Amino acid sequence: MSDRTLPTADQQPRGISRRTVAAGAAWAVPAVLFAGAAPAFAVSPVISGTYESTCKYPGNSIQGCKFGYRTVTTWTSTAPVDVDVAFTFSATWDSGASLVRVFVDGVEQTGTTATIPAGSTVNIVLIASSSNSANSSGTLTITGTYTYNDNSITETIQEYFSSSNPCSDETPDCYTG
């Protein structure tokens, strides 16, 4: 028989028991497995947008639109494949503003969706119809929604500006085809 005695209730054992070490090791293995697997399921945006400028066209100067605004943006894709992006446009100064035309590097797109080529940066011009052409200030919100690796992702550009200067170039028409 051993001359060791069991600790009493008022005595604390010293060190870490084998049972504690075994339990900790059992939990560490799944944690490492899950930590290693997480990046495969993580989704980060592959499209990013940058606001460049907004200008207003004079009232009734755009065929098919009473008033119109042009917004220039730059979008960059890090995707290894072409990505189709559906754009929306809203403005705090005009709840009736709606996106009517989209151009990618000067080429008009069908509807309000644009294809951004794999690994490229493109200029995207958005033409919006509005209920007024006042020299407005406010917040402009442009969203681009796309699907990548079976995940729906939305990239948002928000820009506040204190005035919308007149556009100095040719005025397009608002007809969408």
Buried (B, 14 or more C-beta within 10 A) or exposed (E): EEEEEEEEEEEEEEEEEEEEEEEEEEEEEEEEEEEEEEEEEEEEBBBBBEBBBBBBBEBEBBEEBBBBBBBBBBBBBEBEEEBEBBBBBBBBBBEEBBBBBBBBEEEBBEEBBBBBBEEEEBEBBBBBBBEEBBEBEBEBBBBBBBEBEEEEBEBEBEBEBEEBEEBEEEBBBBEBE
